[in-house]
């Protein structure tokens, strides 16, 4: 006789601004349905297509359910099952031996496979800190934008998503929210029905751009120039809020001098658009204080990404849009949550901290790091890598070099995973990890202002363990006794926030667990009266911190590394710019192995403008080869004017093993870093395309 259905609350763990509340239906210990929670104000009962199929992922027939060790060559993906005791003994033996003589030869590699603060950022960090391992600069996605906001606002802060519904003008800048920020799009649609004008600024006519009143298809990497051109018009036509500028900004005169060099004519030439488009956009933006900008991270994945975010972030302070709750700008709201990173990660566990600080390896240059022989400048050769919450063989740039590094037979590789990904194929030890429905976690959001609790809805599938328990098990097998390594998930979650912060209104972990979520106490118009978290307390057009670091203290336009302006000889050989934004049915490399979603996506394809296709005698549906000096991939051509001329768009990220030629877009991307934050330059990439 079947037990009656039960319902559990959960939180979507994936790298998306929406951080949705989920309601899980459980029968006989099995999750059978996942819905959006109608009681959660940001979620409003709606999930994206991907996450509505989350139960398929949890109970997938190819789910990893037991520890395994490699029996084939690196990359073959051949394993045999072992028990947890043997797995922990093997891990402890090799890591312990390396830690004794060269702890920095151990490297953790993780990112946002879960956004949870417990399973993503706690016991694992404490474990590697205790060993004295190399530290990872987790900069692959958002670091340039975060740096741009930090130097301008003091943290990753912005307007509140719910008030976009009241905006009269919305600039959707470098974003495709239909695919990657569904609940913001709901608010934007509400504003549109109320008469708001929506403008999409994006090299590609995305699903979102098609539904806006206007699409400005600028060249990739030129967003900073467009923002400075808008400033030029605002300043020369005196469409400014002088009182707000005087009271709540720092460095206006210097910014004015910079902006005056960006005439509409100059900006039009840089961006590949009409001069009048620049002027009209500035006029529209200045026509109301209820003007809102929704940036996303696509625009900062180029050389000048940090500066571009800085420039765009300055606009609402010039016009006084911050005075209105329906005005301002949002890239990330994550800084509103009072996360206690030191309590979670315990850097004080590092031997000799803070005088001794182990080296930092930028995750975007993992290919170089794993193929480096080691020297005085780099430090010891990487001898062991532990991968969790990430799939670097698929998602890291310059993929061929990444795969070559992981293929080293002398590299000891542990992978914590739910599925046998491209990276898992290179593991020496493959350890089964739980999904969000099987463990406890706590979340902030970068798209709304709630903090949220995730409680396990079902028992772990098979022998899977939470990340936290896996690291506890290895630490125990190594004979480590530091109490911080063995704190329970409950205790870790209770330390995740600074509960004394006024934003939490006197709540604690018990209250958050009981309620499921808590809305942070933040003013509706957070910067109406200034109060930025910068050293001056103002919106910093001019940053002394940047000046002290030897960097330009003002926002500027930096041409992409790979462009006709930045590298004319390279552009002569590879004349097409390539961007690889997320496919609607995938989230980074997550969900690619869910058959129903992969079937909807079809096969790898690239969009190519008709004029570019004609020059290369490429017809719609042809198989093409996309290539540059770093590598190549094959895909099906879609000839369409959704891609502006000179642009190739390859929606991503496919698992390499599930692509017809075993390759994906990261074969051609580079390990070059952004101007600020050391982030990845995935969209700063020149290629050529030919019929395969």
C-alpha positions in Angstrom: 0.0 0.0 0.0 1.4 3.4 -1.0 2.1 6.0 1.6 0.3 9.3 1.1 2.2 12.0 -0.7 4.3 14.3 1.4 5.4 17.8 0.5 8.7 19.4 1.3 10.2 22.8 0.8 13.4 23.3 -1.0 15.5 25.9 -2.8 16.7 25.8 -6.4 20.5 25.5 -6.0 21.6 26.5 -9.5 23.6 29.5 -10.7 20.6 31.8 -11.6 19.5 35.1 -10.1 16.0 33.8 -9.3 16.9 31.4 -6.5 13.4 29.9 -6.6 11.5 28.3 -3.7 10.5 24.8 -4.7 7.7 22.6 -3.4 8.7 18.9 -3.7 6.1 16.1 -3.9 7.4 12.9 -2.3 5.9 9.4 -2.5 7.4 6.3 -0.9 10.7 8.1 -0.4 11.0 9.3 -4.0 10.6 12.8 -5.4 8.0 12.6 -8.1 7.3 16.3 -8.8 9.0 19.7 -8.3 6.9 22.8 -8.5 7.5 26.5 -7.7 6.3 27.5 -4.3 3.3 29.9 -4.7 3.9 31.4 -1.3 7.3 32.7 -2.0 7.0 36.3 -3.4 9.8 36.2 -5.9 9.0 32.7 -7.2 5.1 33.1 -7.4 4.7 29.3 -8.0 6.7 29.4 -11.3 9.9 27.4 -12.2 11.8 27.4 -15.4 11.5 24.4 -17.7 14.8 23.0 -16.5 14.0 22.9 -12.9 10.4 21.6 -13.3 12.2 18.4 -14.5 14.5 18.3 -11.4 13.0 15.0 -10.3 14.3 13.5 -13.6 17.7 14.6 -12.6 17.6 13.3 -9.0 16.4 9.8 -10.0 18.2 9.7 -13.4 19.2 6.1 -14.3 22.8 7.2 -14.7 23.1 8.9 -11.4 26.3 8.1 -9.5 25.4 6.1 -6.4 28.6 4.5 -5.1 32.3 5.4 -4.9 34.5 4.3 -7.8 38.1 4.2 -8.7 39.7 4.4 -12.1 40.7 1.2 -13.9 41.3 2.6 -17.4 43.4 5.5 -18.8 42.7 9.1 -17.8 39.7 10.3 -19.9 38.4 6.8 -20.8 35.8 6.9 -18.0 36.3 3.3 -16.9 35.8 2.7 -13.2 35.1 -0.1 -10.7 33.0 0.3 -7.6 34.6 0.4 -4.2 33.3 1.1 -0.7 33.5 4.4 1.2 36.2 3.2 3.6 38.5 2.3 0.7 37.7 5.5 -1.1 38.5 7.7 1.9 41.6 5.6 2.6 42.9 6.2 -0.9 42.1 9.9 -0.8 43.6 10.4 2.6 46.8 8.5 1.7 47.6 10.5 -1.4 46.5 13.9 -0.1 48.2 13.3 3.2 51.5 12.4 1.6 51.5 15.5 -0.6 50.4 17.8 2.2 53.3 16.7 4.3 55.9 17.9 1.8 54.2 20.4 -0.6 50.7 21.4 0.5 50.4 24.0 -2.2 50.6 21.1 -4.7 47.0 20.3 -3.7 44.5 22.4 -5.6 40.7 22.6 -5.0 38.5 23.4 -8.0 34.9 24.3 -7.5 32.3 26.9 -8.5 28.5 27.1 -8.6 27.2 23.6 -9.2 25.4 24.5 -6.1 24.9 28.1 -4.8 24.4 26.8 -1.3 26.6 28.3 1.4 26.9 25.0 3.3 27.5 22.5 0.4 29.4 25.0 -1.6 31.6 27.0 0.7 32.1 25.6 4.2 33.7 22.3 5.3 35.5 21.9 2.0 37.1 25.3 2.3 38.0 24.6 6.0 39.6 21.2 4.9 41.8 22.8 2.3 42.7 25.7 4.6 43.8 23.2 7.3 46.0 21.4 4.8 47.6 24.7 3.6 46.6 23.9 0.0 46.6 26.3 -2.9 43.7 28.7 -2.9 41.4 29.0 -5.9 40.3 32.4 -7.3 36.7 31.5 -8.1 36.4 34.1 -10.8 35.0 32.2 -13.8 31.6 33.9 -14.0 31.0 37.2 -12.2 34.3 38.6 -10.8 34.7 41.5 -13.3 31.1 42.7 -12.7 31.5 42.3 -8.9 34.7 44.3 -9.0 33.0 47.0 -11.1 30.2 47.3 -8.6 32.6 47.2 -5.6 34.6 50.1 -6.9 31.4 52.1 -7.7 28.9 51.1 -5.0 31.1 49.4 -2.4 29.5 45.9 -2.9 27.3 43.9 -5.2 24.2 46.0 -4.5 21.3 47.3 -6.6 17.7 48.1 -6.9 15.1 45.6 -5.8 13.7 43.4 -8.5 10.0 43.7 -7.6 10.0 47.5 -8.4 11.0 47.0 -12.0 7.3 46.4 -12.5 6.8 50.1 -11.8 9.6 51.4 -14.1 8.8 53.5 -17.1 12.0 52.7 -19.0 13.9 49.5 -18.7 17.3 48.9 -20.4 18.0 45.1 -20.5 21.7 45.3 -21.0 23.7 42.2 -21.9 20.9 40.0 -20.5 18.5 37.4 -21.9 16.1 37.0 -18.9 13.6 34.8 -20.7 16.3 32.1 -20.6 18.2 33.1 -17.5 16.1 35.4 -15.2 12.5 34.4 -15.7 11.1 36.2 -12.6 12.7 39.5 -13.5 11.1 39.1 -17.0 7.7 38.7 -15.3 8.2 42.1 -13.7 9.5 43.7 -16.9 6.4 42.4 -18.8 4.2 43.9 -16.1 5.9 47.2 -16.6 5.5 46.9 -20.4 1.8 46.3 -20.0 1.6 49.5 -18.0 3.3 51.5 -20.8 7.0 51.1 -20.0 9.5 51.1 -22.9 11.9 48.1 -23.0 15.2 48.3 -24.8 17.5 45.3 -25.3 21.2 46.1 -25.7 22.9 42.9 -26.9 25.0 41.9 -30.0 22.5 39.0 -30.5 18.7 39.3 -31.0 17.9 36.9 -28.2 14.4 35.7 -27.3 14.2 38.6 -24.9 15.4 41.2 -27.5 12.7 40.0 -29.8 10.0 41.0 -27.3 11.4 44.4 -26.5 10.4 47.7 -28.2 13.9 48.2 -29.5 17.0 46.1 -29.9 20.4 47.8 -30.1 22.8 45.3 -31.6 26.2 46.7 -30.7 29.5 44.9 -31.3 30.6 42.5 -28.5 32.7 44.1 -25.8 31.7 47.7 -26.7 29.1 48.3 -23.9 31.4 50.6 -21.9 31.7 52.9 -24.9 27.9 53.1 -25.3 27.5 54.0 -21.6 30.1 56.8 -21.9 28.4 58.0 -25.1 25.1 58.3 -23.1 27.0 60.2 -20.5 28.3 62.6 -23.1 24.7 63.4 -24.2 23.4 63.7 -20.6 26.2 66.1 -19.8 26.3 68.3 -22.9 22.5 68.7 -22.9 22.4 69.1 -19.1 20.0 66.3 -18.4 21.5 65.8 -14.9 20.4 65.8 -11.3 22.9 68.3 -10.0 21.7 68.0 -6.4 22.1 64.3 -6.4 25.5 64.5 -8.0 26.7 67.1 -5.5 25.4 65.2 -2.4 25.9 61.6 -3.3 28.7 61.1 -5.9 32.4 61.4 -5.9 34.6 62.6 -8.9 32.0 64.1 -11.2 34.4 66.6 -12.8 36.8 63.9 -13.7 34.1 61.7 -15.1 32.7 64.6 -17.1 36.1 65.2 -18.8 36.3 61.5 -19.7 32.8 61.3 -21.0 33.2 64.4 -23.2 35.7 62.5 -25.3 33.1 60.0 -26.2 31.1 61.8 -28.7 28.1 60.0 -30.3 30.0 59.8 -33.5 33.0 58.2 -31.9 30.8 55.8 -30.0 28.7 54.9 -33.0 31.9 53.9 -34.8 33.2 51.8 -31.9 29.9 50.0 -31.3 28.9 49.6 -35.0 25.6 51.4 -34.6 24.0 54.6 -35.8 25.0 57.9 -34.1 21.3 58.8 -33.6 20.8 55.5 -31.6 23.2 56.8 -29.0 21.5 60.1 -28.7 18.0 58.7 -28.6 18.9 56.2 -26.0 20.3 58.9 -23.7 17.2 61.0 -24.3 14.9 58.1 -23.4 16.9 57.2 -20.3 16.8 60.8 -19.1 13.1 61.2 -19.8 12.1 59.8 -16.4 13.6 59.0 -13.0 11.8 55.7 -13.1 14.4 54.4 -15.5 15.9 51.0 -14.6 18.8 49.1 -15.9 19.0 45.3 -15.7 22.6 44.2 -16.5 23.7 40.6 -16.7 27.1 39.0 -16.7 27.4 38.5 -20.4 28.6 42.1 -21.0 31.5 41.7 -18.6 33.0 38.5 -20.2 35.4 40.6 -22.3 38.7 42.4 -21.6 37.0 45.7 -20.5 34.1 44.0 -18.6 34.8 45.5 -15.2 35.0 49.0 -16.7 31.9 48.5 -18.7 30.0 47.6 -15.5 31.4 50.6 -13.8 30.3 52.9 -16.6 26.8 51.6 -16.7 26.5 51.7 -12.9 27.3 55.4 -12.9 24.2 56.3 -15.1 21.5 56.4 -12.4 23.5 58.6 -10.2 23.9 61.2 -13.0 20.1 61.4 -13.6 19.0 60.9 -10.0 17.1 57.7 -10.9 18.1 56.3 -7.5 15.6 58.7 -5.9 12.8 56.4 -7.1 12.3 52.8 -6.1 11.6 52.0 -9.8 14.9 53.6 -10.8 18.5 52.5 -10.6 20.4 49.5 -11.8 20.8 45.9 -10.9 23.5 43.4 -11.8 23.6 41.5 -8.5 21.8 41.9 -5.1 24.1 39.3 -3.3 25.8 42.0 -1.3 22.6 42.8 0.7 22.8 39.4 2.5 25.1 39.6 5.6 27.0 36.4 4.9 29.7 35.6 7.4 32.4 34.3 5.1 35.0 34.0 7.7 32.8 31.8 9.9 31.9 29.6 7.0 35.3 29.2 5.5 37.7 29.7 8.5 40.8 31.1 6.7 42.3 31.2 10.2 42.9 27.4 9.9 45.6 28.1 7.3 49.0 27.3 9.0 50.7 30.5 9.8 47.7 32.7 8.8 47.7 35.6 8.0 51.5 36.0 7.7 51.6 33.0 5.5 49.1 33.0 2.6 49.2 30.1 0.2 49.3 30.9 -3.5 46.2 31.7 -5.4 45.4 30.0 -8.7 42.9 31.7 -11.0 40.3 29.1 -12.1 40.1 30.5 -15.6 43.7 29.5 -16.1 43.4 26.0 -14.9 44.7 24.7 -18.3 48.0 26.6 -17.7 48.1 25.6 -14.0 47.8 21.9 -14.7 50.3 21.9 -17.5 52.9 24.0 -15.6 56.0 22.1 -14.5 56.4 24.4 -11.4 59.1 26.9 -10.7 60.0 29.6 -8.2 57.4 32.1 -9.6 54.5 29.6 -9.9 55.4 27.4 -6.9 55.1 23.6 -6.9 53.7 21.6 -9.7 50.0 20.7 -9.1 50.1 17.1 -8.0 46.5 16.7 -6.8 43.2 18.4 -7.7 39.9 17.9 -6.0 36.9 18.9 -8.1 33.4 19.6 -6.7 30.5 21.6 -7.8 32.1 22.1 -11.3 32.9 20.5 -14.6 36.1 22.2 -15.7 36.8 20.0 -18.7 33.6 21.3 -20.2 33.3 24.8 -18.8 36.8 26.2 -18.5 38.3 28.2 -21.3 40.9 26.8 -23.8 39.5 23.4 -23.3 42.2 21.4 -25.1 44.8 22.6 -22.6 42.4 21.8 -19.7 41.9 18.3 -20.9 45.6 17.9 -21.4 46.2 18.9 -17.8 43.6 16.5 -16.5 45.1 13.7 -18.7 48.4 13.7 -16.8 48.9 10.3 -15.3 50.8 11.8 -12.4 48.0 14.1 -11.4 45.8 12.6 -8.6 42.3 13.7 -9.3 39.2 13.3 -7.0 35.9 14.3 -8.4 32.7 14.7 -6.3 29.8 14.4 -8.7 26.2 13.4 -9.3 26.9 12.2 -12.9 29.8 11.0 -14.9 30.6 14.3 -16.6 33.5 15.1 -18.9 35.7 15.9 -15.9 34.6 12.8 -14.0 36.1 10.7 -16.9 39.5 11.9 -15.8 39.1 11.1 -12.1 41.2 8.6 -10.1 38.5 8.6 -7.4 34.9 9.4 -8.3 32.7 10.1 -5.3 28.9 10.2 -5.4 27.4 13.5 -4.2 23.9 14.3 -3.1 21.5 16.6 -5.0 19.6 19.5 -3.4 16.7 17.3 -2.5 18.9 15.1 -0.3 20.9 17.5 1.9 20.6 20.7 4.0 21.7 24.1 2.8 21.2 27.8 3.2 21.0 30.4 0.4 21.3 34.0 -0.5 20.3 35.3 -3.9 21.9 37.6 -6.5 18.5 38.4 -8.1 16.2 39.1 -5.1 16.5 40.0 -1.4 15.4 36.9 0.4 17.6 34.4 2.3 16.3 30.8 2.2 16.6 27.4 3.9 16.8 24.2 2.0 15.8 21.0 4.0 16.3 17.5 2.7 13.1 16.2 1.1 14.4 12.6 0.6 17.1 10.4 1.8 20.4 10.3 -0.2 20.1 8.2 -3.3 22.2 5.0 -3.1 25.4 5.7 -1.2 25.6 9.4 -2.2 26.8 11.8 0.5 26.7 15.6 0.9 29.9 17.4 0.0 30.3 18.3 3.6 30.2 14.7 4.8 32.6 13.6 2.0 35.2 16.1 3.2 34.6 15.2 6.9 35.1 11.5 5.9 38.4 12.2 4.2 39.6 14.5 7.0 38.7 11.7 9.5 40.7 9.1 7.4 43.7 11.5 7.4 43.6 11.6 11.2 42.8 15.3 11.3 41.2 16.4 14.6 40.4 20.1 14.1 36.8 20.5 15.4 35.8 22.9 12.7 36.2 20.1 10.1 33.5 18.1 11.9 30.8 20.6 12.6 27.4 19.4 11.5 25.6 20.9 8.6 23.1 22.4 11.0 25.9 24.2 12.9 27.5 25.4 9.7 24.1 26.8 8.5 23.6 28.5 11.8 26.9 30.3 11.3 26.3 31.3 7.6 25.0 34.8 8.3 25.8 37.6 10.8 22.5 37.3 12.5 23.1 40.6 14.4 22.9 42.5 11.1 19.8 44.7 11.0 19.0 43.4 7.5 17.9 40.1 9.2 15.6 41.8 11.7 16.6 39.8 14.7 15.9 36.4 13.1 18.1 33.3 13.6 18.7 30.0 11.8 15.8 28.4 13.7 13.4 31.1 12.4 14.7 30.7 8.8 14.3 27.0 8.9 10.8 27.3 10.2 9.6 30.0 7.7 11.6 28.7 4.7 12.7 32.2 3.7 13.1 35.7 5.2 13.0 39.0 3.3 15.9 41.2 4.1 15.2 44.6 5.6 16.3 47.0 2.8 14.9 50.4 1.9 12.6 50.3 -1.1 14.8 53.0 -2.8 18.1 51.9 -1.2 20.3 54.8 -2.5 17.7 57.6 -2.6 19.7 59.4 0.0 23.1 58.1 -0.8 24.5 55.6 1.7 26.7 53.7 -0.7 29.2 51.3 0.9 32.3 52.9 -0.6 35.0 54.6 1.4 33.4 58.0 0.7 29.8 56.8 1.2 29.1 58.0 -2.3 28.7 56.6 -5.8 32.4 56.7 -6.8 32.8 57.8 -10.4 36.5 58.3 -9.4 37.9 55.5 -7.2 40.9 56.1 -5.0 41.2 52.4 -4.5 41.8 51.8 -8.2 44.2 54.7 -8.3 46.2 53.3 -5.4 46.3 49.9 -7.3 47.9 51.7 -10.3 44.7 51.4 -12.3 42.6 53.9 -14.1 40.3 55.5 -11.4 37.6 56.3 -13.9 35.5 54.0 -16.1 36.7 53.8 -19.6 36.3 51.7 -22.8 38.9 49.1 -23.4 38.7 47.4 -26.8 38.5 43.6 -26.7 41.8 41.7 -26.8 40.5 40.0 -29.9 39.0 42.6 -32.2 39.9 44.8 -35.2 40.8 47.6 -32.7 42.7 45.4 -30.2 44.5 43.0 -32.6 44.1 43.9 -36.3 46.5 41.2 -37.5 44.5 38.5 -35.7 41.3 39.9 -36.9 42.5 39.7 -40.5 42.9 35.9 -40.0 39.9 35.4 -37.8 37.3 38.1 -38.7 34.3 36.8 -36.8 33.6 37.5 -33.1 32.1 34.6 -31.2 30.0 34.6 -28.1 28.6 31.5 -26.4 25.7 32.5 -24.2 23.7 29.9 -22.3 21.3 27.7 -24.2 17.8 28.0 -22.8 17.5 24.3 -21.8 20.9 24.1 -20.1 22.5 25.9 -17.2 26.2 26.1 -17.8 26.9 22.3 -18.2 24.1 21.2 -15.8 21.0 19.5 -17.3 22.9 18.6 -20.5 22.5 14.9 -19.6 18.7 15.1 -19.0 17.5 13.5 -22.2 14.2 15.5 -22.4 16.1 18.8 -22.2 18.9 17.8 -24.6 16.3 16.6 -27.1 14.6 20.0 -27.0 17.9 21.7 -27.5 18.7 19.4 -30.5 22.3 19.5 -31.4 25.2 22.0 -31.1 24.6 24.9 -33.6 25.9 28.3 -34.4 24.0 31.3 -35.6 25.6 33.2 -38.5 24.4 36.4 -40.3 23.3 35.8 -43.9 26.0 38.1 -45.3 28.8 36.2 -43.4 27.3 32.9 -44.5 27.1 33.9 -48.1 30.8 35.0 -48.2 31.7 31.5 -47.0 29.2 29.6 -49.2 27.5 28.3 -46.1 23.8 27.4 -46.3 21.3 27.0 -43.4 21.7 23.5 -42.0 25.3 22.9 -43.2 27.7 21.4 -40.8 30.5 23.9 -40.1 33.8 24.1 -38.4 34.5 27.0 -36.1 38.2 27.5 -35.4 41.1 29.6 -34.4 44.6 29.0 -33.2 43.4 27.4 -30.0 41.2 24.8 -31.4 38.0 24.0 -33.3 34.5 22.6 -32.9 31.8 21.5 -35.3 28.2 22.6 -35.2 25.1 23.0 -37.4 24.8 26.4 -39.0 21.7 28.5 -38.6 21.8 31.3 -41.0 19.8 34.2 -39.4 19.9 37.9 -38.9 19.5 37.3 -35.2 23.3 37.5 -35.2 24.6 40.9 -36.3 27.1 40.8 -39.1 30.6 39.8 -38.0 29.2 37.7 -35.1 28.9 34.0 -34.5 26.7 32.8 -31.7 27.1 29.3 -30.3 24.6 28.6 -27.5 26.3 26.6 -24.8 27.6 24.7 -22.9 27.4 21.1 -24.2 29.1 18.2 -22.5 31.9 17.4 -24.9 31.1 13.7 -24.8 27.5 14.4 -25.8 28.5 16.6 -28.8 28.9 14.8 -32.1 32.6 15.7 -32.4 33.5 15.5 -28.7 34.1 19.3 -28.5 32.3 22.4 -27.4 32.6 26.2 -27.6 35.4 26.3 -25.1 37.8 24.8 -27.6 38.2 28.3 -29.0 37.9 30.5 -25.9 41.0 31.9 -24.2 42.5 32.0 -20.8 43.0 35.8 -21.0 41.5 37.7 -18.0 39.3 40.8 -17.6 40.5 44.3 -16.7 39.1 44.0 -13.1 38.4 40.9 -11.0 40.5 38.4 -13.0 37.3 37.0 -14.6 37.0 35.0 -17.8 36.8 36.5 -21.3 34.6 33.9 -22.9 33.0 36.5 -25.3 36.3 38.1 -26.3 37.1 35.6 -29.0 37.8 35.7 -32.7 37.2 32.8 -35.0 36.7 31.8 -38.6 33.9 29.5 -39.9 34.0 27.1 -42.8 31.9 24.3 -44.2 32.9 21.1 -42.6 
